[in-house]
Amino acid sequence: MEPSNLTRIESGLQLPKEENLLKIADILHIEVKDLFEFNKEESIEEIKNKTIKIISNLEQNEIEFVYNFLKLYKNS
């Protein structure tokens, strides 16, 4: 995914392609629907712990992808 496309998706100007949603979900070992389920009742610590758990089960290339995604998100 091009960084410019990601920026447009994050800004709500563009919807992600289905193939990209499938790739992201696959890398994170979750279902696509899980990308859209947000539980507002969880504390930030619970969210951090769950994120760490997910990342700890990834392969090196998947961790690098997540890192680059987060870095791009943080800088946009």
Beta strands, then each sheet from edge to edge (+ up, - down):
end
